[in-house]
């Protein structure tokens, strides 16, 4: 398993992980809990973390 994919991580846990240990440009992917079969991408940029659902745009 790759280090950026987290199978059992919630959105809140993803934010906490990126805020605590991430640096600008850090990211992680995880399965969506709301939409089975979709994925979410969380990215840390400029000291904040953002999450984007599959099929949507994320501007950094």
C-alpha positions in Angstrom: 0.0 0.0 0.0 1.3 3.5 -0.8 1.8 6.0 2.0 -0.6 8.6 0.5 -3.6 6.2 0.5 -5.5 5.7 3.7 -8.3 3.1 3.6 -9.8 3.7 7.0 -9.4 7.5 7.5 -12.4 9.9 8.0 -12.4 13.4 6.6 -11.8 14.9 10.0 -8.9 12.5 10.7 -7.4 13.5 7.2 -7.5 17.2 8.1 -6.0 16.5 11.5 -3.2 14.4 10.0 -2.3 17.0 7.4 -2.5 19.9 9.8 -0.3 18.1 12.3 2.3 16.5 10.1 1.9 17.8 6.6 3.7 20.5 4.8 2.7 22.7 1.8 1.9 20.2 -1.0 1.2 17.2 1.3 -1.8 15.1 0.2 -3.7 11.9 0.9 -6.4 10.0 -0.7 -9.1 7.9 0.9 -12.4 6.2 0.0 -15.5 8.4 0.4 -17.7 7.4 3.3 -20.7 9.2 1.8 -20.5 7.9 -1.8 -19.4 4.3 -1.9 -16.9 3.7 -4.8 -15.8 7.3 -4.9 -12.6 8.8 -3.4 -11.6 12.0 -1.7 -8.3 13.8 -2.0 -7.1 16.0 0.9 -4.4 18.6 0.2 -2.5 20.9 2.5 -1.6 24.3 1.0 -0.5 27.5 2.7 -1.1 26.1 6.2 -4.7 24.9 5.6 -6.0 21.6 4.3 -8.7 21.2 1.6 -10.7 18.2 0.5 -12.0 17.5 -3.0 -14.4 14.7 -4.0 -13.8 12.7 -7.1 -15.0 14.5 -10.2 -14.8 18.0 -8.8 -12.1 20.7 -9.2 -9.8 21.9 -6.4 -8.1 25.2 -6.9 -4.9 25.8 -4.9 
